[in-house]
Amino acid sequence: MKKIVRQIVQEPLEILSDAGRQITGAAIVENGSQQQPAEKPVALQEVQKRQAKARSLYTALENELKEIRAKKVQEQQSQKEEQVAQPQEKPLVEPAPRKSRRLFAFGRKEKVESLKTYL
């Protein structure tokens, strides 16, 4: 746990130290004799306070995730109930009658028959 806390605390400083080099375009020289910032001794009470704060934030996050999951489950159940309550009935469509392929009624018989159907 201590390693994780130290890593989290040091990460912002690492980003800032690299950002200056990237902006200026200076060549990065990696020497084994680079001085690392001296770590201040951290009081036990401060560490405990940080751990307590981290735990409280973690539990708050877990609770929030549980609430979100519960809401999603409720929404899914309500959607399923709505689908069951409202069956998707589509009105039946009657097929259209087939149209005649004749362009014109040639001959007397067809003419008389066509007039009979209209009268």
Secondary structure, DSSP 8 states (H G I E B T S, - for coil): -HHHHHHHHHHHHHHHHHHHHHHHT------TT----------HHHHHHHHHHHHHHHHHHHHHHHHHHHHHHHHHHHHHHHHHHS----------------SS--SHHHHHHHHHHH-
